[in-house]
Amino acid sequence: MTEHQERRYVAISIKHTAYKWKFGQPCTLWGYHRTKDDEPRCFGGYTECLANAELYSIDEMNDHGYNGTICKREPVMMSYDFCKKWDRYDTVLVDIDNYRQYCKVAGIDTGEVECTETATQSKEFPDWIKCSDKLPNYNEDVLVYTYNTGVTSAFLSFEDIPKFKEIWYSAYDGDELPDQFVTHWMPCPKKPEDNDDDSN
């Protein structure tokens, strides 16, 4: 199975989402129920609940006789200017994992039920913290979510020259991150344990 045949994309209606949307709100998704792999795809109706939204492959969208303009050659990424960036299209495709990550950061209920193993793992992994609620210790590497780059590693520093200000810096190259783009952070996970007993 090629990448274009994988059924892993949600179709977001830009024209039905844009008039009310801002970053942190759900999008209008194609389909009112999700079909099984061996069933015909649902191309009718809309929903804001991810669990009900239909999943498509790129090939399925290319074969569908939709009269509107669809960005279907390649999927796009969620971003703070999502609707404005893609407003030349009626509909765009987004990888379901990318949309799930957006929902998690925005606090949107996807309606999906986690399996026991996944739920256990999520409890062991820290939750995202809003920067408006709490900030990390200075000069401590953490994971941050930004509007423009998604998830990255950064640290917060306090600068008193030329003015008193808290500034985010990338942990990779030390470049300054615009603080208005950093919305959430979480502690970095523990380093993987080396369980190789045959090293000797």
N, C-alpha and C positions, 0 to 999 in steps of 0.2 A: 504494500500500500504506500503510495506516494504522499507527500505532505499535503498536496492539493486534494487528496481523497480522504484525509482524516476529518472525521466529524467532530470538530472541536471549537467551532466559532459561533458566537451569537451575532445576530444582525440587529444593529441599532438604527432606528429611524431618526435621522437628524432632523427632518422637517417636523416630526411630532415631539421631539425632545427640546429643540432649541428655544422655543418661545418662552419656556419657563425655567430652563436649566441653568444651574450654576454648580461649580465644583462642590461635591458633597451630596448631591441629589441623585436619585435613581434615573436611569435612562428608559426610554420607551423601546422595548425589545419586540422583535417579530415573534408571532406564534402565541396561541393561548394555551397550548399544552405541548409537552415534549413527547415525540414519537419514539418507538423502538427502532433499532437499526434496520429491521426487516419490513418496516411500515413506510408508506409514502410520507414524505416530509410535509409538515404543516406550513403553508405559506399564507395563512389567513389570520387576521386578528393581531392584537398587541397585548403586551403585559409589561408591568414593571417588576414582576417577581421572577428572579432568575431561575428558580426551580421549575417554573412553568414554561419558560422561554424555549423555543425550538433551537436545536443545534444543527448546524450545517457544515458541509465541507465546501471548499472553494469551488470545486467542480460542480457541486449541486447548484450553487448560486449562479455560476456561469451558464448552466443549462436551463435555468429557470427563465421563463419568458416574461420578466418584469419590465414594464414600460418606463419606469423611472430610471434615474441615474444611480448606479451602485458602484462603490469602490470595491471591486471584488477580485482584483488581481492579487493583492496582498492585504493581509489584515493590518489594522492601525492600532495605535496604543492610546489608552486613556491618558488625558492630561488636563491641566487646569483650563486651557483654552480649547477643549475638545470640539465643542459644537462650532465655534468660530473658525477653527482650523480646517474643518471638513464640511463647511456649509455649502460648498459647491456640489455636494452629493446629497441625494435623498436618503441614502442608507449606506452604512459602512459595516465591515466585519471586524470583530474584536475577539481575540483568543479568550475563551471562557476563564482561563486561569488569571489573565490580566484583569478581566472584569471582576472576578472574585476578590482579587487583591484591592482593587479600587473600593469595592463594597466594604471590605474589612476596615480599611483606613477611614472611610466615610461613616462607618457605623450603620450601614444599610443591611437589613435582614434579607438574606438571599432566599430564605424559605427552604434551603437544602438541609437535610439531616446528615450530620456527620456520623461515620461509623465509629465504633467504640475505640479502635486503635487511633484514629485521627483525633478524636476528642481527647484522648489521653495525652497525645503528643502536644496538642494545643495548650493543655493545662500546664505542661512542663515548660513550654516556651512562653516568654513574657508577652504581655499585651502591649499594643501601641499606646503611648501616652501623649495627650495633646500638649503642645508647647505652651498653650495658654493656661493649662492647669498646673504644669510643673516642668522645670528644666533640669537637665542632668548636672552633675558636678563639673566644674570647669576642668578642661584638658583631659577629659575622660572619653575614650573612643566609644561611640554608640552607633546604632543603626538609626538613620533618619529617613523620613519620606518627604520628598520635595515635589512640587508641582511639575518641574521641568525635567527631572532626571529619574524620578521614581525612588527606589530604595538604594541608599548608598551609605558609606561609613563616614562619620564626621566627628568633630569635637567642638565644644563651645568654649570660647575664651572671652575674658573681660579686658577691654582696652580702655585706658584712661587718656590716651593721646591719639588724635587731637581732641577727642571728647569721650566722656564716659559712655561706653556702649558695649553690649554683649554681641559677639560676632561668631558665626559658625564658620569653621574651616573644614575643607575636605581632608580626611585622614589619609588619602592616597597621595595627593600632590601638594597639600597645604594651601590651595587656592581658596579664597573667600567665597562662601555661599551666600547669596542674597537671603537675608533672614526672613523676608516676607514669603519666600518659597518653601521654607522648612515648616511643616505643619505638625508632624508627629515624630516621636523618637522612642526607642526601646533599648534596654541594655543588650550588649552583644552576647550571643549564646556562648556557652563554654566551648573550649577547644576540644576536638575529638580525642578520645582516649586511645592510646596505642596498646592494643590487645595482642600484638604479635609476640607470642612466646617463643618463636623459633628464631629470634634475632641473634641468638648465640650460636 
